[in-house]
């Protein structure tokens, strides 16, 4: 302990106890979780679905033949591609409802198509879809998810018929009765047998609309209802008006978004690993 003798001692550096230090766990992330192989909803997957459906339907020929305004057809197609998640979700929300067949392809029946068009959406902006936490905004309310009691009635549907239009509907009028929707349904339900993509399909429904025909039916309905009647000046405005009137697919998108936000979390991942 004499400071004058410190130079005569050799001191070995003290070793740190690295093996005693607890490892710091990495922060949980989806890419390394039990759910990593699940393909989540995203704009890319819906845009890819739109490109396929647009090519398989007769809509491309319809646009080239009847839309003559410069750039109007391209603007319409770009809008549909960006908004296709709402069309796809609206389709599946109706097509799978009550579907129990074991040997038939799922499709949208005439009654489901009629009820969708008879929906009276609340005239307000839809709720944000990004959050499912407590205090977040309520979901968009339409009769699609059984959230509204203001659903209209449609001729030919199980809800009954009313003269001159659908009760409470925002799309049918005395000059545009629901019977015209039946005609458009039948027209869209005709397959293009020369289409290469259609020839390769092996599970087409014998009745009802597959997804690509539903797209065609909705666009043709919007153009005939709002463009040909003179209510809107462009095909894009006509389609946007129909989407607004029906609040198309937004309640189903909200349900899928909140379900995935609640499911794909660390707690559920731990439970999944325990039961693998």
QUIFEN-V961913 format. One record per backbone hydrogen bond with DSSP energy under -1.0 kcal/mol. CO is the residue of the C=O (numbers start at 1). NH is the residue of the N-H. Records with the same first field share a line. If there is no record, write none. Layout:
CO: NH / NH
This chain:
2: 5
5: 8
6: 9
16: 18
17: 20
18: 21
29: 32
30: 33
33: 36
35: 38
42: 46
43: 47
44: 48
45: 49
46: 50
47: 51
48: 52
49: 53
50: 54
51: 55
52: 56
53: 57
58: 62
59: 63
60: 64
61: 65
62: 66
63: 67
69: 72
71: 75
72: 76
73: 77
74: 78
75: 79
76: 80
77: 81
78: 82
79: 83
83: 86
84: 88
85: 89
86: 90
87: 91
88: 92
89: 93
90: 94
91: 95
92: 96
96: 99
108: 209
109: 113
110: 114
111: 115
112: 116
113: 117
114: 118
116: 119
118: 152
122: 124
133: 136
141: 122
142: 147
154: 157
157: 160
162: 165
166: 169
176: 173
177: 180
178: 182
179: 183
180: 184
181: 185
182: 186
183: 187
184: 188
185: 189
191: 193
192: 195
195: 199
196: 200
198: 201
209: 108
210: 214
211: 215
212: 216
213: 217
214: 218
215: 219
216: 220
217: 221
218: 222
219: 223
220: 224
221: 225
222: 226
223: 227 / 228
226: 232
227: 230
234: 238
235: 239
236: 240
237: 241
238: 242
239: 243
240: 244
241: 245
242: 246
243: 247 / 248
245: 121
247: 250
249: 253
250: 254
251: 255
252: 256
253: 257
254: 258
255: 259
256: 260
257: 261
258: 262
259: 263
260: 264
263: 265
265: 269
266: 270
267: 271
268: 272
269: 273
270: 274
271: 275
